[in-house]
Amino acid sequence: MSSEIFDYFEGLADLDARRVRFIGDPLQRIAEDHLRILRFFRFHARFGRGEPDPQALQACTARANDLMALSRERIADELLKILALSDPTRTVSLMVERSIFRPVIPEIDEAGVQRLRSLVERSGSQAWRRSLCAGSRRFAPQARSGRNDGSPPPAFQKGSEASRLGGFEGERGFR
């Protein structure tokens, strides 16, 4: 076994530049797995630096409607991972600006981003992450159980703290 690295896609340069991008055609990669849209934003927020890759961002925007093919559970899981970042506001704001959430969670809007920003600033990033983790344990079992009454998990119901934070002011949390 050798320690030689075969870098066919310039991944080492991307790592050095902290650049997150798709290998090959971003539209094709997203067509293969729609969850890659949400993962792109999460990976860029966590590992990237600077502005997102323009081709990837354009592809995610163009294919945002593909998110409707995903289950609520998969969307919720990725959204919670984004929200678990120390300060998710820049990423969530970009996703709202690019209408990434609109096909699946239209209740998340700029007002929700402002509430998120306020909550993160008020509580600090570590406190924000702890409260999110505590809240996610409360509603995650119901989200995964596939509630058949059509109601959102308790954390996303109208009037809950998460609903005020995320702009879930309607009667339904996820579509």
C-alpha positions in Angstrom: 0.0 0.0 0.0 1.4 3.4 -0.9 0.5 6.8 0.5 0.3 8.3 -3.0 -2.8 10.3 -3.7 -4.5 10.2 -7.1 -6.4 13.5 -7.4 -8.4 13.3 -10.6 -10.7 16.2 -9.8 -8.4 18.7 -8.2 -9.8 18.0 -4.8 -6.6 19.0 -3.0 -6.8 22.4 -4.5 -10.4 22.7 -3.5 -9.5 21.6 0.1 -6.8 24.3 0.2 -9.1 26.9 -1.1 -12.0 25.6 1.1 -14.1 25.4 -2.0 -17.2 23.1 -2.1 -18.3 22.1 -5.6 -19.9 19.2 -7.4 -17.7 16.8 -9.4 -18.8 17.0 -13.0 -22.0 18.6 -14.1 -23.9 20.0 -11.0 -27.3 19.6 -12.7 -26.6 15.9 -13.4 -25.3 15.3 -9.8 -28.4 16.8 -8.4 -30.7 14.8 -10.7 -29.0 11.7 -9.3 -29.8 12.6 -5.7 -31.9 15.6 -4.9 -30.7 15.8 -1.3 -27.4 17.0 -2.7 -29.0 20.5 -2.9 -29.3 20.7 0.8 -26.0 19.0 1.4 -24.2 21.5 -0.8 -25.4 24.4 1.4 -24.6 22.6 4.6 -21.1 21.6 3.4 -20.4 25.1 2.1 -21.5 26.6 5.4 -19.3 24.2 7.4 -16.2 23.8 5.2 -16.4 26.5 2.6 -14.9 30.0 2.5 -16.1 32.9 0.6 -19.0 32.8 -1.9 -20.4 29.5 -3.0 -19.3 28.0 -6.3 -21.4 29.9 -8.9 -22.2 26.8 -11.1 -23.3 24.8 -8.1 -25.4 27.6 -6.7 -27.1 28.1 -10.1 -27.8 24.4 -10.4 -29.2 24.2 -6.8 -31.5 27.2 -7.6 -32.6 25.7 -10.9 -33.3 22.3 -9.4 -34.9 23.4 -6.1 -38.3 22.0 -7.2 -36.6 18.5 -7.1 -36.7 18.7 -3.3 -40.4 17.9 -3.5 -39.5 14.3 -4.4 -37.8 13.9 -1.0 -39.4 12.7 2.2 -40.1 15.1 5.0 -37.8 13.2 7.2 -34.8 13.6 4.8 -35.5 17.3 4.5 -35.9 17.7 8.2 -32.7 15.9 8.9 -30.6 18.1 6.6 -32.3 21.3 7.8 -31.5 20.4 11.4 -27.9 19.8 10.4 -27.8 23.2 8.8 -29.4 24.8 11.9 -26.9 23.0 14.2 -24.1 25.1 12.7 -22.7 27.7 15.1 -24.4 30.5 13.0 -26.7 29.2 10.3 -28.1 32.6 9.4 -25.9 33.3 6.4 -26.7 30.0 4.8 -30.4 30.0 5.6 -30.5 33.6 4.2 -28.9 32.5 1.0 -31.3 29.6 0.7 -34.3 31.9 1.2 -32.8 34.4 -1.3 -32.4 31.6 -3.9 -35.9 30.2 -3.2 -34.5 26.8 -2.2 -37.0 26.3 0.6 -40.0 27.6 -1.4 -41.1 24.2 -3.0 -41.0 22.3 0.3 -41.1 24.7 3.2 -42.5 28.0 1.9 -43.1 29.2 5.4 -39.3 29.9 5.8 -39.0 33.4 4.6 -36.8 36.5 5.2 -38.8 37.3 8.3 -37.9 33.9 9.6 -34.2 34.5 8.8 -34.3 37.8 10.8 -35.9 35.9 13.8 -33.2 33.3 13.5 -30.4 35.9 13.3 -31.9 37.6 16.4 -32.1 34.3 18.3 -28.5 33.3 17.5 -27.2 36.8 18.4 -29.2 36.9 21.6 -28.2 33.5 22.8 -24.7 33.1 21.4 -23.7 30.3 19.0 -23.0 27.7 21.7 -26.2 28.3 23.5 -28.0 28.3 20.2 -26.7 24.9 19.3 -27.5 23.4 22.7 -31.1 24.7 22.6 -31.5 23.4 19.0 -30.2 20.0 20.0 -32.6 19.9 22.9 -35.5 20.9 20.7 -34.6 18.5 18.0 -34.8 15.6 20.4 -38.3 16.7 21.4 -39.7 16.7 17.8 -37.5 14.3 15.9 -39.3 11.1 16.9 -42.7 12.5 15.7 -41.1 13.7 12.5 -39.6 10.3 11.8 -42.8 8.4 12.8 -44.6 9.7 9.7 -47.5 11.2 11.6 -50.6 10.4 9.6 -52.9 13.1 10.9 -51.2 15.6 8.6 -50.1 17.8 11.5 -46.5 19.0 11.8 -44.2 17.9 14.6 -44.9 19.8 17.8 -41.8 22.0 17.5 -43.1 23.3 14.2 -46.8 23.8 15.1 -48.2 27.3 15.1 -47.2 29.3 18.1 -44.2 27.1 19.1 -40.8 28.7 19.5 -39.6 27.0 16.4 -42.5 28.2 14.4 -41.8 31.8 15.4 -38.1 31.3 14.7 -38.5 29.6 11.3 -41.5 31.5 10.0 -43.8 28.5 10.3 -46.9 30.6 10.9 -49.2 28.5 8.8 -51.1 25.4 10.0 -48.7 23.0 8.3 -45.0 22.9 8.9 -43.7 20.7 6.0 -45.4 19.9 2.8 
